[in-house]
Amino acid sequence: MMDGPARLVTTQDLEFAESRFEDLRVGWDSEHGTSMVRILPGEYFVTGDDQAISTVLGSCIAACIRCPALGIGGMNHFMLPVWSEGRS
């Protein structure tokens, strides 16, 4: 649930968000001719640029979302809790 009225994402919002992703692994995807960000378990990435985002899934879950109207999208890589025998 949001606090207060909804607002549009601004360029400054995107610049701030992208500045938080400086430590991610970025490479070149020659098949698609674009940069590609690789995220690991527990990470997420949001961008307004024309970039591919990739991850490798085992027992985790990734969720991708895109807003064509705003031209932004992203992915998160959920780490699932550790299962322990005998615990409910």
Salt bridges, closest charged atoms under 4 A:
ASP13 OD2 - ARG7 NH1 2.77
ASP29 OD2 - HIS32 ND1 2.75
GLU43 OE1 - ARG25 NH2 2.43
